[in-house]
Amino acid sequence: MVSLILLIFLKHLIDLLLVSSKYYIFVGMRKNLFLSLIVSLATNIASIAFAEDSADLFFAQGNDLYTAGKYEDAIKSYKKALNLSPGNTYILYNMGNAFSNKGSYSDAIKCFNEAIDGGLVDASIYFNLGNAYNSQGETVEAVGAYKKSIKINPNDAATLHNLAMAYTPLGDLENAIKCYESAIKINPDDAGSQYNLGNIYSQMDDETAAIQCYTKTVKINPYYEKAYCNMGVSYSNLGDEDHAIDCYKKAIELNPRYARAHYNLGISFLHRNMKEGAEKCFEKVVELTPYDISAFIKIANAYGEMSNEKRQIECMKRAAELGDEDCIKWLKDKGIK
């Protein structure tokens, strides 16, 4: 920002030159032209200075609005600042963050890339760029951005965590595991990385390793109901329904409206031939998710295993009412209206 003293100096310089030009007016055209150029230059410098001051004011205004969570208004202020200071990488960066927070990820990506092209090389901008790409489902691009962030700051656990998450849907589980392990090494209390690592091991059918990760997760965060629920699934896959039931009950204790835990508990009861307990769980799922087609189909299949045709048909009818074509066909094939 150009200081107020410089602005005052420029004003006095312009006034002085204007007075001087009157003195030299009869001397000749060349000196008059020279003075006109000087006056024009000084005027332009003053204009730029005032413009930079205005850009800073709009930038500061945008930051205040951003902090207040008024992202749309913040973007308007950043745009005004950018008009007065084109290509300003800091304005572009903050405007990208505002776009990301309001869910306009394409605009955010454009801002971040323009700031990077303008010379802003920082781990945080690549991290935020990766998040924007990831939010749009552009996973390959997200991986590239996170890698650049880690190259600048290799010890950032959050970036390693997000890179692992991006690797997972690409099927690169080996690199995902390495990233989660690196994140945990940096931050041993990273419950999210432990939980996701457990999910990967479960996906790889290594349920014992998965249980170890889930156990560490709930030790870090005893209120992590999803970790208890997934640990129950791993125990159930190993045939240990007793421990599975304990895990599901703990998940429900933490979140009584956790429909998935109620359903899984019902399935474990069913595996133990505890049909009455299973039916109560399924009734709870229906109560919690009255518009979930997949829930009704799963419960219908469970009732089929229990040889409870009446309840099976009720669930299939409900799924059909919600628009599931397969259920409509199933009922039609059985001659059920």
Residue pairs with C-beta under 8 A, 6 or more apart in sequence:
1 52
1 53
1 56
2 48
2 49
2 52
2 53
6 49
7 46
7 49
7 50
10 42
10 45
10 46
10 49
11 46
13 42
14 39
14 42
14 43
14 46
17 35
17 38
17 39
17 42
18 39
20 35
21 32
21 35
21 36
21 39
24 31
24 32
24 35
25 32
51 84
51 85
52 84
52 85
54 84
55 81
55 82
55 84
55 85
55 88
55 91
56 81
57 81
58 77
58 78
58 80
58 81
58 84
59 77
59 78
59 81
59 85
59 88
59 90
59 91
59 94
61 77
62 74
62 75
62 76
62 77
62 78
62 81
62 91
62 94
62 95
62 98
63 74
63 94
65 71
65 73
65 74
65 77
66 74
66 94
66 97
66 98
66 101
69 101
71 98
71 99
71 101
71 102
72 102
74 94
74 95
74 98
75 95
75 98
75 99
75 102
78 91
78 94
78 95
78 98
79 95
81 88
81 91
82 88
82 91
82 92
82 95
85 91
87 114
87 118
88 118
89 114
89 115
89 118
89 119
89 120
90 115
90 120
92 111
92 112
92 114
92 115
92 118
92 120
93 111
93 112
93 115
93 120
93 125
95 111
96 107
96 108
96 109
96 110
96 111
96 112
96 115
96 125
96 128
96 129
96 132
97 108
97 128
99 105
99 107
99 108
99 111
100 108
100 128
100 131
100 132
100 135
103 135
105 132
105 133
105 135
105 136
106 136
108 128
108 129
108 132
109 129
109 132
109 133
109 136
112 125
112 128
112 129
112 132
113 129
115 125
116 125
116 126
116 129
121 152
122 152
123 149
123 150
123 152
123 153
123 156
123 159
124 149
126 145
126 146
126 148
126 149
126 152
127 145
127 146
127 149
127 156
127 158
127 159
127 162
129 145
130 141
130 142
130 143
130 144
130 145
130 146
130 149
130 159
130 162
130 163
130 166
131 142
131 162
133 139
133 141
133 142
133 145
134 142
134 162
134 165
134 166
139 166
139 169
139 170
140 170
142 162
142 166
143 163
143 166
143 167
143 170
146 159
146 162
146 163
146 166
147 163
149 156
149 159
150 156
150 159
150 160
150 163
153 159
155 186
156 186
157 182
157 183
157 184
157 186
157 187
157 190
157 193
158 183
160 179
160 180
160 182
160 183
160 186
160 193
161 179
161 180
161 183
161 190
161 192
161 193
161 196
163 179
164 175
164 176
164 177
164 178
164 179
164 180
164 183
164 193
164 196
165 176
165 196
167 173
167 175
167 176
167 179
168 176
168 196
168 200
173 200
173 203
173 204
176 200
177 197
177 200
180 193
180 194
180 196
180 197
180 200
181 197
183 190
183 193
184 190
184 193
184 194
184 197
187 193
189 220
190 220
191 217
191 220
191 221
191 224
191 227
194 213
194 214
194 216
194 217
194 220
195 213
195 214
195 217
195 224
195 226
195 227
195 230
197 213
198 209
198 210
198 211
198 212
198 213
198 214
198 217
198 227
198 230
198 231
198 234
199 210
199 230
201 207
201 209
201 210
201 213
202 210
202 230
202 233
202 234
202 237
205 237
207 234
207 235
207 237
207 238
208 238
210 230
210 231
210 234
211 231
211 234
211 235
214 227
214 228
214 230
214 231
214 234
215 231
217 224
217 227
218 224
218 227
218 228
218 231
221 227
223 254
225 250
225 251
225 254
225 255
225 258
225 261
226 251
228 247
228 248
228 250
228 251
228 254
228 261
229 247
229 248
229 251
229 258
229 260
229 261
229 264
231 247
232 243
232 244
232 245
232 246
232 247
232 248
232 251
232 261
232 264
232 265
232 268
233 244
233 264
235 241
235 243
235 244
235 247
236 244
236 264
236 267
236 268
236 271
241 268
241 271
241 272
244 264
244 268
245 265
245 268
245 269
245 272
248 261
248 262
248 264
248 265
248 268
249 265
251 258
251 261
252 258
252 261
252 262
252 265
255 261
257 288
259 284
259 285
259 288
259 289
259 292
259 295
262 281
262 282
262 284
262 285
262 288
263 281
263 282
263 285
263 295
263 298
263 299
265 277
265 281
266 277
266 278
266 279
266 280
266 281
266 282
266 285
266 299
266 302
267 278
267 302
269 275
269 277
269 278
269 281
270 278
270 302
270 305
270 306
275 306
275 308
278 302
278 306
279 306
279 308
279 311
282 299
282 302
282 303
282 311
285 295
285 299
286 295
286 296
286 299
286 315
286 318
289 295
291 322
293 319
293 322
293 323
293 324
293 327
296 315
296 316
296 318
296 319
296 322
296 327
297 315
297 316
297 319
297 324
297 326
297 327
299 315
300 311
300 312
300 313
300 315
300 316
300 319
300 327
301 312
303 309
303 311
303 312
303 315
304 312
313 331
313 336
316 327
316 330
316 331
317 327
317 331
317 336
319 327
320 327
320 328
320 330
320 331
331 337
